[in-house]
Amino acid sequence: MNSEQKDEAKRLLLNMLSIQSYSGREGELASYIRDWMESHGYSNVAIDEVGNVSGEFGTGKECIILIGHMDTVPSFFPVKDEGKKLFGRGACDAKGPLAAMLMAPYVSDNPSNFRIKVLACVGEESDGRGIKHAIAKGIKAQYAIFGEPSGHSSIVIGYRGRIQASVEFLTNSFHASSPWMGKSALDEAIEFIQRVRQLDTSNSNNEKFNSSSLCVTRLQSGDASNVAPSKASLTIDIRIPPGADTKKIINFLEETARTINEESRVSIDDMIYGVEVNQNAELVRALRRAIYKSSGSVAKCIRKTGSGDMNHLLYGTSIQAVTYGPGDSRLSHTKNECIDLLDYYYSIEILSILPDELSKVI
């Protein structure tokens, strides 16, 4: 990248960081990205029914789709330019990776047989409606890269899956001075939590990616300080490795709740399967080559213990996909969220030469 291209890349990211775009409020940023695409050589630029923005570069038959997200978690803070780093909400998660994707086709001087499509999604930090809508409409591509912070020399090839369940217990209430009258709904909820802890194998497994973990994220109960609660509801987040028997886990949750209270209710709010990409897949090999050619770094393949939009696409499709982008994921959602500009520039260069490297390995 020359100095003018770096200036344009920095200006793009600064402008994106300056626009507040919490989940459900991405409209202003979507309009900005649409206008930027139209003024920088993209074709077929559009905003779809749910607010996703897309545009294309090139006319090749085969397609590489670059998928990022516009939304951030709440708690916006002023953007700061500190020379080598840019600070702002979404700098690494994930406006930095999205900006790198937007810039890559624009700065590329490596003609290839691929058509490049960039898709900026809504709702990644909430209900995933953007990527789910895109998948439902049909993603016509052979290769996909999801923009999340991995650092320019690392490639994310795996994510654990997720089961989110809500559980409710109902009992008769009684005065707190007479606990011998029975179990409260809160007692039952606590007993349920203790029993299902056996699903969590992360403490006995050093390889966290291949283990399951369980976290209670909500627990609500009680109306008065001197009354045993008659209702308790809780939400649990279970992360599961690729290949986990989700049906068996859900049956265990339901049976455990039922043995405590036959009137209990278990509902599955969300479920996605764990995924892992073969390290010898064409896309992984091509990205490794691009990383080494651009930065001289030997690429590292990593697996993450969370879940991402890649989970939604990979399960049940033949599309090759990885997750890649500038940024340090440890800074995501923090008050110190920032991105290193050198990391950002390297990622743009790497993505810009990726189509040419991919054409050499397929």
N, C-alpha and C positions, 0 to 999 in steps of 0.2 A: 504494500500500500504506500502511495506517495503521501506527502504532507497534506495536500488538498483533500484527499480521501479520508485521512485521519481526522482532519478538522470537521468534515461532514459527518463522520461517524460519531464524533464527540458531541456535535451540535444536535444530532438526532437523539442521542440518548439523554442529553440534558433536557431537551424539550419533552421527551416522554416521561422523565422523572418528575418534571414540574407539573404534570397533569395528574390530579388525584383520580384513581381508578379502582376503588374498592369493588369487591364482587357485587354485581348488580348495578354498578354505576360506571360502566366502561364506555359509555356513549361518546364522551368528549375525546377520549384517546382513540377510539375507533375512527372517528371522523378525521382526526389528525393523521393517523396512519394511512387511511384511504387517500387523503390529499397528497401525502408524501409519496406514496406509491405511484400515483398518477403523474406526478411531476418528476419522477425518476425512472421512467422507462418501462414500468410494469404495464401489462395488458390484462384484460378481463378482471379489472378491479371491482370488487363488490362487497357490500355488507349484507349478510344474510338475515333470515327471519329472527334469529336469536341474538344477533349483534356481532357475530364473527366477521372478521375482515380477511379477504383473500385477494391475491394477485399473482400473476405469472410472468416468468421470463423465459424466452426461448420457445421453440416450436417442435421439439423432439417428440417422438412417439412415446418413449419411456419417460416416466415422471419420478422425480425426487420431491417429496413434500417436506417442507420445513415447518414444524408446528410449535408455536409458542403460545403464551397466554398473556393477556393484557391486565388482568385483575391482580390486585395485591390484597394482603390482609389489611385491616384498619390500622390506625395510628400513623397518619401521614406526618412527615417532618420536613423542614426546609432542605432544599437541595444545596449541597456544598461541593465546590470544585476545589480540591486541594492539590492540584497539579498532576500527581501520579494516580490519584484516586478520585472517584466521584461518589458522594454520599447521597442517599435518598431512598425512600421506601420503594422497593422493587428493583434496586440497583442490581442485585444478583438473582432475586426471585420475583419475577423473571423477565424484567424489562431489558436487562443487559443481554441475556441470550436472545431475546426476540429482536432487539436492535441489530445484533450481529447477523441474524438470519436475514433481516431486511437489507442490510448492506451487502451481504456476500454476492448475490447475483449482480448487483449494481456495479461492484468494483471488479468483477471477474473479467480477465482477459484470456481465459482458457476456454475456447469454444468446445462444446461437447455435443453429443447426440441426445442429451437429456433436456427435458422441459423442467424448469424449477418452479414449484408453487410454494408460496409462503402463506400460511394460515395462522392468523392471530385470533385466539379463542377467548371467549368469556367464561367466567365461572369456574376456573380450575381450582381456586382456593375455597370453593363452596360445594356446589352440587355437581360439578363436571358437565353442566348442560351444554357447553360449547362443543367439546369433543364428542359427546354422545350424539348431539345433533348432526355433526359432520359425518360420523360413522353411519348413522341411520340413513343419511342421504346417499352415502357411498363415497369412499375415498378411492379415487382411481389413480393409484400410484403403485410402483413396484418397491419403492424404498421410502422410509420415513425417518426423520430425525426430530426428536422432541427437545425443545429448548429449556433446559434447566441447568443450574450451576453444577458443573463437574470439574471446572478448571480446564484450560485449553489442551492439556496433555493427558486427560483422562476421559474414558468412554464408559458410560453406565450401560451395562448389559443385562442387569436384572433388578427386579423389584419384588418385594414380598406382596402378597395379596392382603385383602382386608375383609373381615366380617364385622359389621356394626350391628349390634342387637340391643333392643330395648326390652326391659323386663319389668313387669308390674305385679305386685303382691297386694291382696286385699284381705283384711281380717276384721274382727270386731275390736273396737277400741275399749279401753278400760282405764281406770284411774291409775296414775303412775305410782300411787302408794300401795297398789296390790298387784305386783308383777307376777305373782303365782297364778293369776287368773288365765294366763296363756301367753302365747307368743304374739308380739306386735308385728305389724307388717315390716317395720324396720328391722326387727330381729331376723325375720325370714330373709330379707334382702341381704343382710350381713352374712347369714349362713350360706346363701346362694353364692356370694362372692368367694367365700372361703372354699367351697366345694369345687368351683370351676377353676380355681387357681392352678389345678393340676394340668390345665391346658397349656400353661406357660412353661416352656422348656428352655427359655433363653438363659436362665441362670446356670444351667448345667451344660450349656453348649457354648464353647468359645466362638464357634462360627455362627454368629447371630442370624445371618441371612437364611441359614437352613433350619432355624428354630422357629417356634411359635411364641408369641408374647401376648399378654393380656393386660389391658389397662382399663380401670373403671374411670370413665370421664364425667359422669354425672350421677348424683344420688340425691333424690328429693324425698322428704318425708316430714310429717309432723305439722300440727296446727297450733298446739299449745304446749307450754313447758311442763304441764302436769297431767298430760293425757298421752297414753301409749298410742302411737300412730296406727290408724286403720288402713293407711295406704302408703306404699313406698314404690317408687319407680327409679330405675337406674339404667344407664347406658354403658355398654362395654365395647371396647375397641380391641378386636383380636387380629393380630397380624400373622399371616401364614406363609410358609415357603411355597415355591412352585411344586405342584403335584400333591398338595395337601388334600385330604378327603373332607371336603367342605360339608357334604351331607352328614357324615359321621359327627362332625363338630356340632352342627346345628341340632341333630338328634340328641346329642349329649346335653346341650343347653336346655332343650325342651324337657327331657326326662328328669334332669336335676331339679328344675323348677317345679315340675309336677310332683315329685316325691316330697318336696317341702310343703307345697300347697296345691291341691288339685285345681283350684280356681285361678292359679297364676296364668299370666299371659306373656308369651315370648314372641316378639316380632323382629324380623330381619329387615333393618332399615336400608342396608347397603351391603353389597358383596361384590368383590372383584378378585380374580384369580391371580396368583403369583406368576411371574414370567421370567424367563432367562433365555438370552440369545446365545447361540453358538459362537464362540470366539473366532471360529474360522469362516463365519458367514462373509459373503462378499462385501457387505456394507462395512463391517467391522475392519476387514483387511484394508479396504480403500481408505477409511478414516485414519487408520494407523499410518498408512503411507503419507497421507496429506499432513498429518501432524509432524512426522519426521522431516518431510520435505520443507515445511514452512518454518518450524521452530528448532529442528534438530533434536527434539525430545523423543524418547521411546515411549510410546503410548502405554498407559496402564488401564486395564479393564477392571471396573469395579462393580460391585453389587450393593444395592441400597436396601436398608431394612424398612423403609417406608413404602409408599405406593405412589404411582404417578399416572399421567394420562396414557403412557405407553401400555399400561396394563389393559386398558379398554380396547386399544387397537389390536394388540398382538393376539389376544385370545380368540381363536377361531378364524384367523385370517392367514394368508400366505405372504403378507407384506413383511419384508425385512425391516427392522426398526432398532434404533438405539436412542439413548438420551445423551445430549452433549451441549455444552455451552460454557461461556466464561463465568467466573464467580466462585466463591467459597460458600458452600451450602451451610456451613456452621454460622454464617452471618445472616441467613434468611430469617425474616420476621423479627430481627433484633433492632435495638435502638442505634446500633453501630453499622447497619447494613450499608455496604459500599462495594465498589468494584474497582479492581486494578486495571488501569487503562491498557497496560501492555498485554495483559491476559485477554482483554476485550479485542484489541487489534489483532493479536495472534489468531483468535477464534474466527474473526472475519476472514482473514487470509486462508485459514484452513478450510472453512466452508466454501470459499470461492473456488478453490482448486479441487475440491472433493469430486465433482462430476467427472473431471478429466481422469483422476486416479481411479474412480469406479469403472470407467470405460476400459481401463487397462487390466482389471482383474476379473471381469465377467466373461 
